[in-house]
Amino acid sequence: MKVNLRNLGNINKNCVTILTDKGSVDLYFSYETLVGVDNIISINNWGQATGKLLNELQPDKSKRVLHEEVLKTAENRLKQILYTPQELIAEKL
């Protein structure tokens, strides 16, 4: 597994990419808050600084989703790239 942290301009804008032999996922953070996964970006529930990052990631606000959906997508994508289907069944994940 490879993990790469990229700063996207300033302290509150970061992307963590996780790459395994099963695939990869980009996790976008504003400060410590997960605000996007790949091309799934949250609506702005926070402030102006996070709003600027969200605008960079997805300028079309009509395509943004609830934060809960971002969290669920992250959970599912991480399961896909970290576990085999048999491991998911065995561990009831």
Buried (B, 14 or more C-beta within 10 A) or exposed (E): EEEEEEEBEEEBBBBBEBBBEEEBBBBBBBEEBBBBBEEBBBBBEBEEBBBBBBEEBBEEEEEBBEBEBBEBBBEEBBBBBBBEEEEEEEEEE
